[in-house]
Every structure is written in structure tokens, then in C-alpha cells.
Amino acid sequence: MSRLAPLLIRVVLGVIFFAHGAQKVLGWWGGSGFAATLKMFTDQGIPAPLAILIMGGELFGGLGLIVGCLTRLAAAGVAAIMLGALLLVHLQYGFFMNWFNEPNRGHGIETVLAYLTMAVSIVLTGPGMLAVDGAFTRRRAR
């Protein structure tokens, strides 16, 4: 039963990041799409190559987590994105999310911290059951 935990964390985190990446890159689910998202990042002072890495990391890192392919690398990428978001964007707003969408106030670190912790958990434990990575290794997934 303990092998089920990494699978659940991996797939849920993967779905979350694939969805966010698809919003940013493809414009799915009400997202802005590649050009508008790139402009938003660069307007905030993030260099375009880094912005592209962030968008790709969310989209492809999320996909990698869902199927369990290059899982630890995908999780490390998501963790790096979340650490950057925590320190550069959300920390200034404190701990809590802006639940009531108060104007001129962003969200605190609570959700970003949860995502970061989930990603680090997968880096440490591996993909768990039902991962493509298992086909490339003789070791049994933990």
C-alpha cells in the first residue's frame, strides 16, 4: 500500500502542471497561450529563455509525471519552478492565498509550498507503481 502514495502524488501533481503548462503554451482551458504568456513573463522582468523553460517545464514536466517517464527529472524541474515562484513571486504576500481576491494583493506561498513538497517527495521516492520508468530499469519501482 505504501507504493501507492508516490503514484498518487505523481499523477495529481502531473495533472496540475500539465494543465497549467497547457494554459500557458497552448491556450487550453482559458489560458493565454504562448505569445501572451511569454509577454507576461518578460514584462515581469523574466528573460525570455527562462520563461520558455518555465512554460515547457510545466507542460512536459507535468506530462512526464503523469506517465512516469524521466520522473525524477520531471519532478526536479517542477520543484525548481516552484522554488523560483515561491521566492520571487509569492513570498512577498505572506503565507496564505488571497482567498477573496483582494485587489492589488497576490497569493501567498501555501499552495506553491505544497506543490514544491510534492515534487521533492517524488524526487526522493521515485515514481512508484505504473510508471514508464519501470520499463527501463531492472529495479522494482518503490
N, C-alpha and C positions, 0 to 999 in steps of 0.2 A: 504493500500500500504506500510506503514512503517513496517508491519510484514514481508514483502518480503525481506528486507535488511538482517536480520540475516540469513535467509535461503541461500541467495546468497553467503554471506561471508563464512558461514559454509561449504557449498558444495565445493566452489572453494578452500578454504584452505584445506579441507579434501582430495580433489583430488591431490593437490600439495604434501601433506605429505604422502598420501598413495603411490604415485608414487615414492617419494624419499625413503620411507621405503622399498618398494618392490625392488628397485635397491640394497639397502644395504643388505637386508635379503635374498631375493630370486634370485638376479642376473637378474631381469627383466629389459627390456629397456636399455640394455647396462651396467647395474650395475655390481659391482664386486662380489656380493654375500656375504654371512655371514662370511665365514672364512677370506677372503681378507679384508673385511671392518673392522672386528674385529682387524686384524693385523694392519691396517692403524691407527685405533684409539689408540691402545696400543703403537704403535711406536711413537705417538704424546704425550705419557705420560698419556693418559686417562686410568684409571683402567678398566679391562675387564668387571666387573659387571656394571659399569656406561655406558660403550659402548653398552652393551646389552640392558640396559634400554633405551638408546637413540634410538637405532635401532627399538626396539619394540614400543617405544612411537611414532615414526614416522609412522610405519606401522599400528599399531592398533589404535593410536590416529587419524590418517587420516581416517581410516575405520569408527571409531565411529562418526567422524564429518560428513562424507558423509551421513550416515543413521540417524544421530541424536540420537545416543544411548550413554548414560552417557556423554552427550555433554559438560557440563561444566567441568567435569573431563578431558575429552579428550583435550579440548581447554586449560585447565590449564597445562597439560603435554606438549603440543606443545609450549605454552608460555615459560615454564621453559627451554625447549630445545633451543628455540630461544634466550632467555636471556643469557644462557650459551654460545651459539655460538657468540652472539654479543660481549660479554665481553672478552671471551677467544680466539677467532679466528679473528673476523672481525674488531674490534675496532682499532687495530694497523695499519690498512690500510686506515683509514680515513672514509669519508662518502660515496664516490662514488664507484660503481662497477668498476672492471678492464675491461672496455668495449672492449679494444683492446688486451686483454690477454697479456699484457706486461710480459715478463719473470721475475720470482722472485718477483712478486707482486700479492698479493691476492686481494680479493674483499672487499670493504668497507662495511659499515653497512646498506646501504639504503634498500636493499631487505629484509634483516633479520629484520630490524626495521618495515617494512610494515607487514611482517608475524606476528611478535610479537604483533603489534597493532591489527591485525585482530583477533588473538587468544584471546587477552584481551577483545576485543569487544564482542566476543561470551561468554566469562566467565560472563561478566556483563549483557548481554541482554538475554541470554539463546538461545535455538536452533532455535526459530522462527517456521514457519509452517513446516508441513510434516516431523516431527521428531518422531522416535520410542519412545523417552522420553514422548511424549504426551499420549501414551497409558498407562503409569504408573502413571499418575497424574490426579487429577480432575481439576486442574487449566488449564486454556487455555494457550497455548504457546504464548509468546509475540513476 
